[in-house]
């Protein structure tokens, strides 16, 4: 599957990588793919409660796809700081009908076909999502939170994204500390890549995420973003999810300010550093900005 937003090469050398998913391959050789966020939750930090019904979530996913998202990431459990865990059955009940509804529309030709990602750290939820048609497991625990997740990922041959997080959503922002956050996260992701390979997951299926906002202070987040190109050296697709996060309010000096414009500025910086997948809430303007940047730099 060609990245829908890759009509011209990005202005910097972009490592010619593909991301192998369950039934398709996402080509990432000409600028970042855009992953659109669908939170089927009542309590996510940015849009909690907006799309917590099946119909509302499907409509939001359709809007993101029409806005040219390359991937849709569906999640049924908030991972914002101090969020409460969700029961496996409840999480599954939230996300499976959404995935099934989208897949049905894609098969019928009503909707453009894009890969669906399941944002979960529970193996049973991931398995149910894959059976419903998901192509990617996006796990904030780096596939460490559930001992069965590695087996599900290896056996299903889906794409996986392993993220770095210090602590858990309930503890991660208590007092995160690092001697050197960039090198610490780099080392963790290198180790996780090796562990995924050892578990039988194909190298081409692995994507890694430095985990902006997950067990990091404001300054830690800034350092990770400034040095995002360091993670590209890991030799597999790199995903960054910075959209609307709290550190942006600190950067702006206004916690109540709209964060989409600042999110877009960071997206362009990440694209310049060769990041392969950008996870955002607002897709349409992101796609437009990247397209203009490519054309002006050609």
ZADO-1210 file (C-alpha; in nm, 4 decimals, padded with zeros to 6 digits):
<atoms>
<atom x="00.0000" y="00.0000" z="00.0000" code="UNK" pos="1"/>
<atom x="00.1421" y="00.3353" z="-00.1039" code="UNK" pos="2"/>
<atom x="00.1535" y="00.6120" z="00.1547" code="UNK" pos="3"/>
<atom x="-00.1268" y="00.8395" z="00.0314" code="UNK" pos="4"/>
<atom x="00.0738" y="01.1464" z="00.1274" code="UNK" pos="5"/>
<atom x="00.3892" y="01.0598" z="-00.0692" code="UNK" pos="6"/>
<atom x="00.3261" y="01.2325" z="-00.4021" code="UNK" pos="7"/>
<atom x="00.6769" y="01.3795" z="-00.3991" code="UNK" pos="8"/>
<atom x="00.9951" y="01.3054" z="-00.2105" code="UNK" pos="9"/>
<atom x="01.0490" y="01.4847" z="00.1185" code="UNK" pos="10"/>
<atom x="01.3324" y="01.7382" z="00.1115" code="UNK" pos="11"/>
<atom x="01.5721" y="01.5435" z="00.3317" code="UNK" pos="12"/>
<atom x="01.7090" y="01.1918" z="00.2842" code="UNK" pos="13"/>
<atom x="01.4341" y="00.9619" z="00.4078" code="UNK" pos="14"/>
<atom x="01.5354" y="00.6046" z="00.4817" code="UNK" pos="15"/>
<atom x="01.3630" y="00.3743" z="00.2290" code="UNK" pos="16"/>
<atom x="01.1653" y="00.1599" z="00.4686" code="UNK" pos="17"/>
<atom x="00.8465" y="-00.0402" z="00.4397" code="UNK" pos="18"/>
<atom x="00.6221" y="-00.1500" z="00.7252" code="UNK" pos="19"/>
<atom x="00.4853" y="-00.5011" z="00.6745" code="UNK" pos="20"/>
<atom x="00.1365" y="-00.5429" z="00.8175" code="UNK" pos="21"/>
<atom x="-00.0939" y="-00.8441" z="00.8304" code="UNK" pos="22"/>
<atom x="-00.2194" y="-00.8345" z="00.4705" code="UNK" pos="23"/>
<atom x="-00.0494" y="-00.5296" z="00.3201" code="UNK" pos="24"/>
<atom x="00.2692" y="-00.3262" z="00.3212" code="UNK" pos="25"/>
<atom x="00.2892" y="00.0448" z="00.3987" code="UNK" pos="26"/>
<atom x="00.5606" y="00.2166" z="00.1948" code="UNK" pos="27"/>
<atom x="00.7394" y="00.4859" z="00.3959" code="UNK" pos="28"/>
<atom x="01.0070" y="00.6013" z="00.1548" code="UNK" pos="29"/>
<atom x="00.8798" y="00.9481" z="00.0647" code="UNK" pos="30"/>
<atom x="00.7811" y="01.1236" z="00.3832" code="UNK" pos="31"/>
<atom x="00.5724" y="01.0400" z="00.6868" code="UNK" pos="32"/>
<atom x="00.2508" y="00.8398" z="00.6876" code="UNK" pos="33"/>
<atom x="-00.0278" y="00.9964" z="00.8924" code="UNK" pos="34"/>
<atom x="-00.1982" y="00.7909" z="01.1633" code="UNK" pos="35"/>
<atom x="-00.5338" y="00.9359" z="01.2650" code="UNK" pos="36"/>
<atom x="-00.6553" y="00.8881" z="01.6223" code="UNK" pos="37"/>
<atom x="-00.9971" y="00.7474" z="01.7157" code="UNK" pos="38"/>
<atom x="-01.0483" y="00.7330" z="02.0929" code="UNK" pos="39"/>
<atom x="-01.3541" y="00.5231" z="02.1768" code="UNK" pos="40"/>
<atom x="-01.3291" y="00.6393" z="02.5367" code="UNK" pos="41"/>
<atom x="-01.5080" y="00.8722" z="02.7794" code="UNK" pos="42"/>
<atom x="-01.1866" y="01.0004" z="02.9388" code="UNK" pos="43"/>
<atom x="-00.9051" y="01.0544" z="02.6876" code="UNK" pos="44"/>
<atom x="-00.7161" y="01.3794" z="02.7544" code="UNK" pos="45"/>
<atom x="-00.8106" y="01.5608" z="02.4325" code="UNK" pos="46"/>
<atom x="-01.1360" y="01.4226" z="02.2951" code="UNK" pos="47"/>
<atom x="-01.2666" y="01.1911" z="02.5651" code="UNK" pos="48"/>
<atom x="-01.6412" y="01.1384" z="02.5292" code="UNK" pos="49"/>
<atom x="-01.6665" y="01.2765" z="02.1748" code="UNK" pos="50"/>
<atom x="-01.6478" y="00.9381" z="02.0041" code="UNK" pos="51"/>
<atom x="-01.7345" y="00.6899" z="02.2785" code="UNK" pos="52"/>
<atom x="-02.0285" y="00.5378" z="02.0900" code="UNK" pos="53"/>
<atom x="-01.9800" y="00.2992" z="01.7972" code="UNK" pos="54"/>
<atom x="-02.1576" y="00.5277" z="01.5499" code="UNK" pos="55"/>
<atom x="-01.9649" y="00.8381" z="01.6574" code="UNK" pos="56"/>
<atom x="-01.6318" y="00.6543" z="01.6434" code="UNK" pos="57"/>
<atom x="-01.7025" y="00.5136" z="01.2963" code="UNK" pos="58"/>
<atom x="-01.8029" y="00.8580" z="01.1698" code="UNK" pos="59"/>
<atom x="-01.4822" y="01.0067" z="01.3087" code="UNK" pos="60"/>
<atom x="-01.2730" y="00.7319" z="01.1474" code="UNK" pos="61"/>
<atom x="-01.4463" y="00.7914" z="00.8143" code="UNK" pos="62"/>
<atom x="-01.3718" y="01.1631" z="00.8430" code="UNK" pos="63"/>
<atom x="-01.0036" y="01.0903" z="00.9090" code="UNK" pos="64"/>
<atom x="-00.9858" y="00.8541" z="00.6118" code="UNK" pos="65"/>
<atom x="-01.1561" y="01.1089" z="00.3868" code="UNK" pos="66"/>
<atom x="-00.9004" y="01.3626" z="00.5115" code="UNK" pos="67"/>
<atom x="-00.6286" y="01.1273" z="00.3752" code="UNK" pos="68"/>
<atom x="-00.5108" y="00.9439" z="00.6849" code="UNK" pos="69"/>
<atom x="-00.2827" y="00.6516" z="00.5958" code="UNK" pos="70"/>
<atom x="-00.3682" y="00.4565" z="00.9133" code="UNK" pos="71"/>
<atom x="-00.6552" y="00.4743" z="01.1622" code="UNK" pos="72"/>
<atom x="-00.5609" y="00.3988" z="01.5240" code="UNK" pos="73"/>
<atom x="-00.8574" y="00.2813" z="01.7332" code="UNK" pos="74"/>
<atom x="-00.8290" y="00.2721" z="02.1123" code="UNK" pos="75"/>
<atom x="-01.0729" y="00.1766" z="02.3863" code="UNK" pos="76"/>
<atom x="-00.8713" y="00.2688" z="02.6962" code="UNK" pos="77"/>
<atom x="-00.7302" y="00.6086" z="02.7874" code="UNK" pos="78"/>
<atom x="-00.3588" y="00.6170" z="02.8677" code="UNK" pos="79"/>
<atom x="-00.3509" y="00.9802" z="02.9830" code="UNK" pos="80"/>
<atom x="-00.1655" y="01.0437" z="03.3117" code="UNK" pos="81"/>
<atom x="-00.3511" y="00.8978" z="03.6137" code="UNK" pos="82"/>
<atom x="-00.6207" y="00.7367" z="03.3984" code="UNK" pos="83"/>
<atom x="-00.8030" y="00.4352" z="03.5388" code="UNK" pos="84"/>
<atom x="-00.7524" y="00.0938" z="03.3744" code="UNK" pos="85"/>
<atom x="-01.0423" y="-00.0483" z="03.1748" code="UNK" pos="86"/>
<atom x="-01.1682" y="-00.4043" z="03.2087" code="UNK" pos="87"/>
<atom x="-01.0680" y="-00.6250" z="02.9148" code="UNK" pos="88"/>
<atom x="-01.4262" y="-00.7055" z="02.8194" code="UNK" pos="89"/>
<atom x="-01.5292" y="-00.3389" z="02.8283" code="UNK" pos="90"/>
<atom x="-01.2320" y="-00.2354" z="02.6146" code="UNK" pos="91"/>
<atom x="-01.3081" y="-00.5105" z="02.3658" code="UNK" pos="92"/>
<atom x="-01.6760" y="-00.4139" z="02.3492" code="UNK" pos="93"/>
<atom x="-01.5766" y="-00.0564" z="02.2702" code="UNK" pos="94"/>
<atom x="-01.3383" y="-00.1244" z="01.9834" code="UNK" pos="95"/>
<atom x="-01.4504" y="-00.4416" z="01.8017" code="UNK" pos="96"/>
<atom x="-01.7776" y="-00.3018" z="01.6587" code="UNK" pos="97"/>
<atom x="-01.5909" y="00.0042" z="01.5352" code="UNK" pos="98"/>
<atom x="-01.3279" y="-00.2038" z="01.3552" code="UNK" pos="99"/>
<atom x="-01.5915" y="-00.4372" z="01.2113" code="UNK" pos="100"/>
<atom x="-01.7947" y="-00.1428" z="01.0865" code="UNK" pos="101"/>
<atom x="-01.4960" y="00.0138" z="00.9141" code="UNK" pos="102"/>
<atom x="-01.3779" y="-00.3122" z="00.7594" code="UNK" pos="103"/>
<atom x="-01.7268" y="-00.3826" z="00.6233" code="UNK" pos="104"/>
<atom x="-01.7373" y="-00.0416" z="00.4564" code="UNK" pos="105"/>
<atom x="-01.3915" y="-00.0948" z="00.3083" code="UNK" pos="106"/>
<atom x="-01.4829" y="-00.4371" z="00.1700" code="UNK" pos="107"/>
<atom x="-01.7989" y="-00.2968" z="00.0155" code="UNK" pos="108"/>
<atom x="-01.6046" y="-00.0193" z="-00.1526" code="UNK" pos="109"/>
<atom x="-01.7906" y="00.2494" z="00.0407" code="UNK" pos="110"/>
<atom x="-01.4691" y="00.3580" z="00.2095" code="UNK" pos="111"/>
<atom x="-01.1093" y="00.3772" z="00.0923" code="UNK" pos="112"/>
<atom x="-00.9092" y="00.0853" z="00.2329" code="UNK" pos="113"/>
<atom x="-00.6533" y="00.1850" z="00.4960" code="UNK" pos="114"/>
<atom x="-00.4934" y="-00.0288" z="00.7675" code="UNK" pos="115"/>
<atom x="-00.6549" y="-00.0186" z="01.1098" code="UNK" pos="116"/>
<atom x="-00.4352" y="-00.0152" z="01.4195" code="UNK" pos="117"/>
<atom x="-00.5498" y="-00.1291" z="01.7642" code="UNK" pos="118"/>
<atom x="-00.4147" y="00.0821" z="02.0490" code="UNK" pos="119"/>
<atom x="-00.4053" y="-00.1640" z="02.3387" code="UNK" pos="120"/>
<atom x="-00.1737" y="-00.3351" z="02.5853" code="UNK" pos="121"/>
<atom x="-00.4023" y="-00.6374" z="02.6370" code="UNK" pos="122"/>
<atom x="-00.3356" y="-00.9502" z="02.4309" code="UNK" pos="123"/>
<atom x="-00.7004" y="-01.0632" z="02.4311" code="UNK" pos="124"/>
<atom x="-00.8154" y="-00.7229" z="02.3051" code="UNK" pos="125"/>
<atom x="-00.5473" y="-00.7238" z="02.0365" code="UNK" pos="126"/>
<atom x="-00.6483" y="-01.0732" z="01.9262" code="UNK" pos="127"/>
<atom x="-01.0164" y="-00.9785" z="01.9035" code="UNK" pos="128"/>
<atom x="-00.9268" y="-00.6633" z="01.7087" code="UNK" pos="129"/>
<atom x="-00.7119" y="-00.8613" z="01.4641" code="UNK" pos="130"/>
<atom x="-00.9941" y="-01.1096" z="01.4110" code="UNK" pos="131"/>
<atom x="-01.2181" y="-00.8106" z="01.3347" code="UNK" pos="132"/>
<atom x="-00.9694" y="-00.6839" z="01.0748" code="UNK" pos="133"/>
<atom x="-00.6981" y="-00.4807" z="01.2492" code="UNK" pos="134"/>
<atom x="-00.3547" y="-00.4854" z="01.0825" code="UNK" pos="135"/>
<atom x="-00.1383" y="-00.3303" z="01.3565" code="UNK" pos="136"/>
<atom x="-00.0893" y="-00.3644" z="01.7328" code="UNK" pos="137"/>
<atom x="00.0086" y="-00.0287" z="01.8859" code="UNK" pos="138"/>
<atom x="00.1154" y="-00.1014" z="02.2447" code="UNK" pos="139"/>
<atom x="00.2217" y="00.1752" z="02.4848" code="UNK" pos="140"/>
<atom x="00.3922" y="-00.0831" z="02.7082" code="UNK" pos="141"/>
<atom x="00.6297" y="-00.1952" z="02.4326" code="UNK" pos="142"/>
<atom x="00.4527" y="-00.5348" z="02.4259" code="UNK" pos="143"/>
<atom x="00.5662" y="-00.5898" z="02.7851" code="UNK" pos="144"/>
<atom x="00.2422" y="-00.5227" z="02.9727" code="UNK" pos="145"/>
<atom x="00.0785" y="-00.8556" z="02.8902" code="UNK" pos="146"/>
<atom x="00.2975" y="-01.1693" z="02.8738" code="UNK" pos="147"/>
<atom x="00.0766" y="-01.3094" z="02.5958" code="UNK" pos="148"/>
<atom x="00.1114" y="-01.0089" z="02.3645" code="UNK" pos="149"/>
<atom x="00.4346" y="-01.1208" z="02.1981" code="UNK" pos="150"/>
<atom x="00.2783" y="-01.4533" z="02.1045" code="UNK" pos="151"/>
<atom x="-00.0334" y="-01.2861" z="01.9623" code="UNK" pos="152"/>
<atom x="00.1803" y="-01.0505" z="01.7564" code="UNK" pos="153"/>
<atom x="00.4120" y="-01.3235" z="01.6264" code="UNK" pos="154"/>
<atom x="00.1351" y="-01.5689" z="01.5384" code="UNK" pos="155"/>
<atom x="-00.0923" y="-01.3136" z="01.3721" code="UNK" pos="156"/>
<atom x="00.1910" y="-01.1567" z="01.1681" code="UNK" pos="157"/>
<atom x="00.0519" y="-00.8071" z="01.2106" code="UNK" pos="158"/>
<atom x="00.2553" y="-00.4912" z="01.2198" code="UNK" pos="159"/>
<atom x="00.3565" y="-00.3888" z="01.5717" code="UNK" pos="160"/>
<atom x="00.4508" y="-00.0580" z="01.7284" code="UNK" pos="161"/>
<atom x="00.6412" y="-00.0818" z="02.0575" code="UNK" pos="162"/>
<atom x="00.6537" y="00.2370" z="02.2639" code="UNK" pos="163"/>
<atom x="00.8758" y="00.3492" z="02.5501" code="UNK" pos="164"/>
<atom x="00.7040" y="00.4389" z="02.8769" code="UNK" pos="165"/>
<atom x="00.8574" y="00.4886" z="03.2206" code="UNK" pos="166"/>
<atom x="00.6144" y="00.3436" z="03.4754" code="UNK" pos="167"/>
<atom x="00.2433" y="00.3070" z="03.4010" code="UNK" pos="168"/>
<atom x="-00.0232" y="00.5652" z="03.3108" code="UNK" pos="169"/>
<atom x="-00.1082" y="00.5737" z="03.6821" code="UNK" pos="170"/>
<atom x="00.2528" y="00.6506" z="03.7898" code="UNK" pos="171"/>
<atom x="00.4458" y="00.7758" z="03.4869" code="UNK" pos="172"/>
<atom x="00.4246" y="01.1477" z="03.5647" code="UNK" pos="173"/>
<atom x="00.5021" y="01.1259" z="03.9375" code="UNK" pos="174"/>
<atom x="00.8722" y="01.2125" z="03.9059" code="UNK" pos="175"/>
<atom x="01.0339" y="01.0807" z="03.5854" code="UNK" pos="176"/>
<atom x="01.4148" y="01.0911" z="03.5828" code="UNK" pos="177"/>
<atom x="01.6841" y="01.0069" z="03.3255" code="UNK" pos="178"/>
<atom x="02.0563" y="01.0712" z="03.3066" code="UNK" pos="179"/>
<atom x="02.0192" y="01.1225" z="02.9315" code="UNK" pos="180"/>
<atom x="01.6640" y="01.0769" z="02.8090" code="UNK" pos="181"/>
<atom x="01.7505" y="01.0431" z="02.4398" code="UNK" pos="182"/>
<atom x="02.0119" y="00.7729" z="02.4927" code="UNK" pos="183"/>
<atom x="01.8029" y="00.5954" z="02.7566" code="UNK" pos="184"/>
<atom x="01.5017" y="00.5721" z="02.5256" code="UNK" pos="185"/>
<atom x="01.7240" y="00.4764" z="02.2322" code="UNK" pos="186"/>
<atom x="01.8728" y="00.1905" z="02.4356" code="UNK" pos="187"/>
<atom x="01.5309" y="00.0702" z="02.5468" code="UNK" pos="188"/>
<atom x="01.3923" y="00.0697" z="02.1926" code="UNK" pos="189"/>
<atom x="01.7000" y="-00.1130" z="02.0611" code="UNK" pos="190"/>
<atom x="01.6513" y="-00.3772" z="02.3302" code="UNK" pos="191"/>
<atom x="01.2798" y="-00.4082" z="02.2560" code="UNK" pos="192"/>
<atom x="01.3503" y="-00.4511" z="01.8856" code="UNK" pos="193"/>
<atom x="01.5823" y="-00.7408" z="01.9699" code="UNK" pos="194"/>
<atom x="01.3243" y="-00.8937" z="02.2034" code="UNK" pos="195"/>
<atom x="01.0544" y="-00.8730" z="01.9374" code="UNK" pos="196"/>
<atom x="01.2842" y="-01.0413" z="01.6867" code="UNK" pos="197"/>
<atom x="01.3676" y="-01.3135" z="01.9387" code="UNK" pos="198"/>
<atom x="00.9935" y="-01.3726" z="01.9858" code="UNK" pos="199"/>
<atom x="00.9550" y="-01.4480" z="01.6157" code="UNK" pos="200"/>
<atom x="00.8219" y="-01.1145" z="01.4954" code="UNK" pos="201"/>
<atom x="00.9518" y="-01.0279" z="01.1504" code="UNK" pos="202"/>
<atom x="01.1886" y="-00.7313" z="01.1426" code="UNK" pos="203"/>
<atom x="00.9880" y="-00.5662" z="00.8670" code="UNK" pos="204"/>
<atom x="00.6803" y="-00.5679" z="01.0901" code="UNK" pos="205"/>
<atom x="00.8393" y="-00.3668" z="01.3730" code="UNK" pos="206"/>
<atom x="00.7853" y="00.0048" z="01.4360" code="UNK" pos="207"/>
<atom x="00.9188" y="00.1901" z="01.7417" code="UNK" pos="208"/>
<atom x="00.7917" y="00.4938" z="01.9332" code="UNK" pos="209"/>
<atom x="00.9912" y="00.7062" z="02.1839" code="UNK" pos="210"/>
<atom x="00.6731" y="00.7750" z="02.3813" code="UNK" pos="211"/>
<atom x="00.6327" y="01.1521" z="02.4010" code="UNK" pos="212"/>
<atom x="00.4563" y="01.2379" z="02.7266" code="UNK" pos="213"/>
<atom x="00.4764" y="00.8889" z="02.8740" code="UNK" pos="214"/>
<atom x="00.6940" y="00.9170" z="03.1830" code="UNK" pos="215"/>
<atom x="00.8721" y="01.2323" z="03.0669" code="UNK" pos="216"/>
<atom x="00.8955" y="01.5877" z="03.1943" code="UNK" pos="217"/>
<atom x="00.8463" y="01.8909" z="02.9713" code="UNK" pos="218"/>
<atom x="01.2225" y="01.9101" z="02.9106" code="UNK" pos="219"/>
<atom x="01.2467" y="01.5362" z="02.8385" code="UNK" pos="220"/>
<atom x="00.9803" y="01.5726" z="02.5684" code="UNK" pos="221"/>
<atom x="01.1637" y="01.8661" z="02.4119" code="UNK" pos="222"/>
<atom x="01.4912" y="01.6738" z="02.3993" code="UNK" pos="223"/>
<atom x="01.3265" y="01.3712" z="02.2394" code="UNK" pos="224"/>
<atom x="01.1635" y="01.5858" z="01.9722" code="UNK" pos="225"/>
<atom x="01.4824" y="01.7797" z="01.9011" code="UNK" pos="226"/>
<atom x="01.6737" y="01.4558" z="01.8551" code="UNK" pos="227"/>
<atom x="01.4072" y="01.2433" z="01.6850" code="UNK" pos="228"/>
<atom x="01.6510" y="01.1665" z="01.4027" code="UNK" pos="229"/>
<atom x="01.8547" y="00.9620" z="01.6515" code="UNK" pos="230"/>
<atom x="01.5784" y="00.7016" z="01.6639" code="UNK" pos="231"/>
<atom x="01.5694" y="00.6728" z="01.2853" code="UNK" pos="232"/>
<atom x="01.9140" y="00.5106" z="01.3246" code="UNK" pos="233"/>
<atom x="01.7415" y="00.2054" z="01.4778" code="UNK" pos="234"/>
<atom x="01.6698" y="00.0882" z="01.1234" code="UNK" pos="235"/>
<atom x="01.2949" y="00.0442" z="01.1420" code="UNK" pos="236"/>
<atom x="00.9961" y="00.2769" z="01.1101" code="UNK" pos="237"/>
<atom x="00.9717" y="00.5381" z="01.3857" code="UNK" pos="238"/>
<atom x="00.6341" y="00.6654" z="01.5052" code="UNK" pos="239"/>
<atom x="00.5871" y="00.9809" z="01.7108" code="UNK" pos="240"/>
<atom x="00.2640" y="01.0804" z="01.8856" code="UNK" pos="241"/>
<atom x="00.2853" y="01.4377" z="02.0146" code="UNK" pos="242"/>
<atom x="-00.0590" y="01.5604" z="01.9156" code="UNK" pos="243"/>
<atom x="-00.2228" y="01.8097" z="02.1574" code="UNK" pos="244"/>
<atom x="-00.0174" y="01.6879" z="02.4537" code="UNK" pos="245"/>
<atom x="00.0327" y="01.8882" z="02.7720" code="UNK" pos="246"/>
<atom x="00.3892" y="01.9982" z="02.7013" code="UNK" pos="247"/>
<atom x="00.2551" y="02.1984" z="02.4058" code="UNK" pos="248"/>
<atom x="00.0510" y="02.4104" z="02.6448" code="UNK" pos="249"/>
<atom x="00.3709" y="02.4739" z="02.8395" code="UNK" pos="250"/>
<atom x="00.5568" y="02.5698" z="02.5219" code="UNK" pos="251"/>
<atom x="00.2814" y="02.8167" z="02.4379" code="UNK" pos="252"/>
<atom x="00.2653" y="02.9494" z="02.7924" code="UNK" pos="253"/>
<atom x="-00.1088" y="02.8843" z="02.7959" code="UNK" pos="254"/>
<atom x="-00.2496" y="02.5491" z="02.9047" code="UNK" pos="255"/>
<atom x="-00.5918" y="02.6427" z="02.7638" code="UNK" pos="256"/>
<atom x="-00.4668" y="02.7405" z="02.4168" code="UNK" pos="257"/>
<atom x="-00.5704" y="02.5455" z="02.1087" code="UNK" pos="258"/>
<atom x="-00.2837" y="02.3042" z="02.0421" code="UNK" pos="259"/>
<atom x="-00.3442" y="02.2013" z="01.6816" code="UNK" pos="260"/>
<atom x="-00.1286" y="02.4729" z="01.5217" code="UNK" pos="261"/>
<atom x="00.1622" y="02.3955" z="01.7539" code="UNK" pos="262"/>
<atom x="00.1122" y="02.0237" z="01.6924" code="UNK" pos="263"/>
<atom x="00.1444" y="02.0934" z="01.3206" code="UNK" pos="264"/>
<atom x="00.4671" y="02.2898" z="01.3685" code="UNK" pos="265"/>
<atom x="00.6177" y="01.9948" z="01.5567" code="UNK" pos="266"/>
<atom x="00.4959" y="01.7553" z="01.2871" code="UNK" pos="267"/>
<atom x="00.6880" y="01.9462" z="01.0206" code="UNK" pos="268"/>
<atom x="01.0011" y="01.9404" z="01.2353" code="UNK" pos="269"/>
<atom x="00.9674" y="01.5645" z="01.2838" code="UNK" pos="270"/>
<atom x="00.9167" y="01.5096" z="00.9119" code="UNK" pos="271"/>
<atom x="01.2366" y="01.7027" z="00.8445" code="UNK" pos="272"/>
<atom x="01.4164" y="01.4616" z="01.0767" code="UNK" pos="273"/>
<atom x="01.2959" y="01.1557" z="00.8861" code="UNK" pos="274"/>
<atom x="01.0272" y="01.0270" z="01.1248" code="UNK" pos="275"/>
<atom x="00.8176" y="00.7728" z="00.9355" code="UNK" pos="276"/>
<atom x="00.4743" y="00.7801" z="01.1020" code="UNK" pos="277"/>
<atom x="00.3051" y="01.0781" z="01.2696" code="UNK" pos="278"/>
<atom x="00.0093" y="01.0094" z="01.5017" code="UNK" pos="279"/>
<atom x="-00.2336" y="01.3031" z="01.5185" code="UNK" pos="280"/>
<atom x="-00.5915" y="01.3976" z="01.6027" code="UNK" pos="281"/>
<atom x="-00.6298" y="01.6475" z="01.3162" code="UNK" pos="282"/>
<atom x="-00.5404" y="01.4924" z="00.9813" code="UNK" pos="283"/>
<atom x="-00.6615" y="01.7300" z="00.7090" code="UNK" pos="284"/>
<atom x="-00.4352" y="02.0256" z="00.7883" code="UNK" pos="285"/>
<atom x="-00.1435" y="01.7938" z="00.8621" code="UNK" pos="286"/>
<atom x="-00.1664" y="01.6382" z="00.5164" code="UNK" pos="287"/>
<atom x="-00.1986" y="01.9796" z="00.3509" code="UNK" pos="288"/>
<atom x="00.1003" y="02.1263" z="00.5348" code="UNK" pos="289"/>
<atom x="00.3220" y="01.8296" z="00.4510" code="UNK" pos="290"/>
<atom x="00.2149" y="01.8416" z="00.0870" code="UNK" pos="291"/>
<atom x="00.3007" y="02.2120" z="00.0545" code="UNK" pos="292"/>
<atom x="00.6333" y="02.1633" z="00.2306" code="UNK" pos="293"/>
<atom x="00.7271" y="01.8838" z="-00.0095" code="UNK" pos="294"/>
<atom x="00.6322" y="02.0816" z="-00.3181" code="UNK" pos="295"/>
<atom x="00.8115" y="02.3982" z="-00.2113" code="UNK" pos="296"/>
<atom x="01.1248" y="02.1990" z="-00.1284" code="UNK" pos="297"/>
<atom x="01.1307" y="01.9881" z="-00.4448" code="UNK" pos="298"/>
</atoms>
